[in-house]
Amino acid sequence: MPTRVSFGTLMTFLPDAPAGWTAEGPSGTSWTVNDDQWTMASHDYAKGDATVLIDIQDSAYHDVGHWQSWNSFISFETSEGYYRQGRVSGHPSWEYFTKPATHGTWVGVNERFVVYINVEDGSKQDLDLFVNAINYGGIAALD
C-alpha cells in the first residue's frame, strides 16, 4: 500500500477564503488503525449565516473515512432534497441538497482522495464557488 500524503501537503490544496468570506483554520489530522493509515485536511469558511466545510482526505487506498460513505451512496430525489452522481473536473462526484439550505459535493480523485464540501445555510452558487476553487489536478498528481 502507498504511504499516506501528509495533512500538511493536503492543506496546501485548501482554497483561501473568497471575497466576502472569512476562514478559520486550516487543520489537519492523521489516523493509524492496524495497518491502515490516512490523513485529512479541513478548512471552515463563513459569510453571514452561511458556513462551508471543506475536507480533503487521503485514504491511501483504504476503505476509510469518506470512502466508507461514498461506497454507500445511491441516486435519489425527494420533495426534501436529492443525491445525484456527476463529474467535477473529470472526476466522479456526488452532489446533494437537503431543504432548506444544505448543499454539498463529494469528489473522488483517483479512487484515493476525497474532496468533501458542505454548505450550511447557503446557496447552490456558494457550493459552486468552493467546488470550482479546488485544484483537483494537483491533488491527482499526489498519487
C-alpha positions as CSV (number, residue, x, y, z in Angstrom):
1,M,0.0,0.0,0.0
2,P,1.2,3.5,-0.7
3,T,2.2,5.9,2.1
4,R,-0.4,8.5,3.0
5,V,0.2,12.1,2.0
6,S,0.8,14.3,5.0
7,F,-2.0,16.5,6.1
8,G,0.4,19.5,5.7
9,T,0.6,18.8,2.0
10,L,-3.2,18.4,1.7
11,M,-3.6,21.7,3.5
12,T,-1.9,23.5,0.6
13,F,-4.9,22.5,-1.6
14,L,-7.5,24.1,0.6
15,P,-8.5,27.4,-1.0
16,D,-8.2,30.8,0.5
17,A,-11.4,32.5,1.5
18,P,-13.2,34.0,-1.5
19,A,-14.0,37.7,-1.4
20,G,-16.6,38.4,1.3
21,W,-15.9,35.2,3.1
22,T,-13.8,34.6,6.3
23,A,-11.8,31.4,7.0
24,E,-11.0,29.5,10.2
25,G,-8.2,27.0,10.3
26,P,-7.0,25.1,8.4
27,S,-6.5,22.0,10.4
28,G,-5.1,18.5,9.7
29,T,-5.3,15.0,11.2
30,S,-3.6,11.7,10.7
31,W,-5.0,8.3,11.6
32,T,-3.5,4.8,12.0
33,V,-5.7,1.8,12.7
34,N,-3.9,-1.5,12.4
35,D,-2.1,-1.2,9.1
36,D,-4.4,1.4,7.7
37,Q,-3.1,5.0,7.6
38,W,-4.9,8.0,6.2
39,T,-4.9,11.8,6.6
40,M,-7.3,14.7,6.3
41,A,-7.0,18.5,5.9
42,S,-10.0,20.7,6.8
43,H,-11.0,24.3,6.5
44,D,-14.1,26.2,7.7
45,Y,-15.4,29.3,6.0
46,A,-18.2,31.8,6.8
47,K,-20.2,34.6,5.2
48,G,-23.2,35.9,7.2
49,D,-25.2,32.8,8.3
50,A,-23.7,30.6,5.6
51,T,-20.9,28.2,6.6
52,V,-18.7,25.9,4.5
53,L,-16.6,23.0,5.5
54,I,-14.0,21.5,3.1
55,D,-12.3,18.3,3.8
56,I,-9.6,16.7,1.6
57,Q,-8.9,13.1,2.6
58,D,-6.1,10.8,1.5
59,S,-7.3,7.3,2.2
60,A,-4.0,5.8,0.8
61,Y,-6.5,3.3,-1.0
62,H,-8.0,2.1,2.3
63,D,-11.8,1.9,2.7
64,V,-11.9,4.5,5.5
65,G,-13.4,7.9,6.3
66,H,-15.3,9.5,3.4
67,W,-14.8,6.5,1.2
68,Q,-16.9,4.4,3.5
69,S,-19.7,6.9,3.0
70,W,-19.0,7.1,-0.8
71,N,-19.5,3.4,-1.2
72,S,-23.0,3.5,0.2
73,F,-24.4,6.4,-1.9
74,I,-27.3,5.9,-4.3
75,S,-29.0,8.4,-6.5
76,F,-32.4,9.6,-5.3
77,E,-34.7,12.6,-5.3
78,T,-37.5,13.5,-2.8
79,S,-39.5,16.6,-2.0
80,E,-36.9,17.4,0.6
81,G,-33.7,17.0,-1.5
82,Y,-31.5,14.8,-3.6
83,Y,-28.3,12.8,-4.1
84,R,-27.0,12.8,-7.7
85,Q,-24.0,11.4,-9.5
86,G,-21.9,13.7,-11.6
87,R,-18.4,14.7,-12.6
88,V,-16.2,17.6,-11.4
89,S,-13.1,18.4,-13.4
90,G,-13.3,14.9,-14.9
91,H,-13.6,13.1,-11.6
92,P,-16.6,11.2,-10.3
93,S,-18.8,13.1,-7.8
94,W,-21.9,13.1,-5.8
95,E,-23.9,16.3,-5.2
96,Y,-26.6,16.6,-2.5
97,F,-29.2,19.0,-1.4
98,T,-31.4,19.0,1.7
99,K,-34.0,21.6,2.4
100,P,-33.9,24.3,3.4
101,A,-30.3,25.3,2.6
102,T,-27.8,22.4,2.8
103,H,-25.7,21.8,-0.3
104,G,-22.7,19.6,-0.7
105,T,-20.4,17.7,-3.1
106,W,-18.1,14.7,-2.7
107,V,-15.4,14.4,-5.4
108,G,-13.4,11.2,-5.7
109,V,-9.9,11.6,-7.1
110,N,-8.0,8.6,-8.4
111,E,-10.1,6.3,-6.1
112,R,-7.7,7.5,-3.3
113,F,-8.6,11.1,-2.4
114,V,-12.0,12.5,-1.5
115,V,-12.8,16.2,-1.5
116,Y,-15.9,16.9,0.6
117,I,-17.6,20.3,0.5
118,N,-20.6,21.1,2.7
119,V,-22.5,24.3,2.7
120,E,-25.0,25.1,5.5
121,D,-27.5,27.9,5.3
122,G,-26.1,28.9,1.9
123,S,-26.9,28.5,-1.8
124,K,-26.0,26.3,-4.8
125,Q,-23.9,29.3,-6.0
126,D,-21.9,29.2,-2.8
127,L,-21.3,25.4,-3.3
128,D,-20.2,26.0,-6.9
129,L,-17.8,28.8,-5.8
130,F,-16.0,26.4,-3.5
131,V,-16.2,23.3,-5.7
132,N,-14.5,25.3,-8.5
133,A,-11.8,26.7,-6.2
134,I,-10.2,23.3,-5.7
135,N,-7.1,22.2,-7.7
136,Y,-8.2,18.6,-8.5
137,G,-5.4,18.1,-11.0
138,G,-2.9,19.0,-8.3
139,I,-4.5,16.6,-5.9
140,A,-4.5,13.8,-8.5
141,A,-0.8,14.4,-9.1
142,L,-0.1,13.5,-5.5
143,D,-0.9,9.8,-6.3
